[in-house]
Amino acid sequence: MQAMLSDKYGHVLIIEPGLGYRLEQERYSLITNYSVLRPEITKPYIVSGDDRFERAAEQLEKCGNNFSIVEAFRILKSVKQEGLWATRVSFVYSVRENKVYYVLNNDFKHILKYQFEKDHNRSSISKKKIKEQER
């Protein structure tokens, strides 16, 4: 189990209970089903051919500075899992917009968003379906 927390300043905290944490402030951050802090301990449990983390990282490197929400979901869609262990949720956080975009159950035709309020210490949910053509 792991968690990734981000803030509006681009700081990212990756937490893996019992293993530790890592604080990042990079162009992008990734996590996957296995440990990113100590991959050697989860290596025996990785299914043959599961190179989703590496493929996503490679695609992100190729994006350069021309990276968008649409591009992020294109990458996530290209590395999604299906079947019994299907990807249940895919998240993209936009630091610039202070907004989380997400897809449930690999339904990449329906991108939802969570808008953090900018003027309050609390947040409000704005679940609006976003069409890829609109972005």
N, C-alpha and C positions, 0 to 999 in steps of 0.2 A: 504494500500500500504506500502511496506517496501523495503529496500535495504540492501544488504550485500556486503561490500567491504573488500578485503584482500590484504595484501602485501607480499613481498618475505621473510619477517621476521616472518610471522605467526600471525601478528596482524589482528584482524577482527573487523570491525565496523558494527554494526547492527543499522540501522536508521529506525525509524517509525515516519514519519512526524506528528507533532501535539502531539506526545506521548513522544518522546525523543530518546535517543540512548544508546548503550552499547558497550564498547570496551572490547574485549576478546583476550586472547592468550591461547587457550586450545588445546587439542589434535584434537578436531573437533568442528565445529559450525553448527547449524541448524536454519533454519527459515521455516515457513509454511504459510498457508493462513490466520491464525489468529495471533493476537499480541503475541509476545513472551515477550514483556516488561510489558504489562498489559493484560494478557489473559482474565481477568474477563470482560473487556469491549466488547470483541468480542465473548464471550461465547454464547450469544443468537443467533448468526449467524452460529455457527458450526453445520454442518449436523450430525445427529445421526450416530454414528459409525466411525466418522472421527477422528481416533486416530493415524494418520500417523506420526505425530511428535514423539509421545511416542514410537511407534513401531520402528521407525528409531533410536531413542536414545538408546533403549534397544539393538538393533542389534549392534550398534556401540560400546557399552560397552562390549559386548561379544567378539569383535574382538581383544581386547588387543593390543599388539604391532605388530601383524601380519596383518596390514591394508594396502591395496593396492588400486589402481585405479579400478581394476576389482571388488574388494569387495565393494567399494563405489557405483559403478553402480549396483551391485547386490542388495544392500540395496535400492537404489533409485527406481529400477524397482519394488521391492516388495511393495513399498508404493505409487506408481504412481496412479493418478486418470485417469479415462476414462469417455467417454460420453461427455455431454455438458460442464462440467467443467474439461475437461482433462488437464493433465499436459502438458504444451507447451514447456518447456525447463527445463532440469536438468543439474546442473553444479557441477563439482568437480575441486577444485584448488589444485595443487600439489606445496607445498612450495619448496620441494627439486628440482623439475624440473622448477619452475617458469613458469608453464604452466596451462592453463585452459582446461579441457576436458568437452565436453557438448554433450547432446543428444537433438534433436528437435522432438517434437510431439510423444514422447514415442517410438521412433525408436531406441531401444537399440542395434540393430544389427549394427548400423552405428554411432560410436562414433567419434566426430570431436574434433579438438584441436586448441587452440590459443596459439602460442608460443611467449612469450615476448622476445624481443631482450635483450641480456645480456650486450652488449657493448655500447648501445646507450640509450639516454633519451627518445626514441620513441619506439614503438613496431611494429612488423610486424605480419600479420596474416598468419598462416600456416594451412589451412583447409585440413587436411589429414584424411581420414577415417582410423580408427584404429580398427583392428579386436581384439576381446577379447583374441584370442589365441596368439597374438603377444606380449601381455604384461605379 
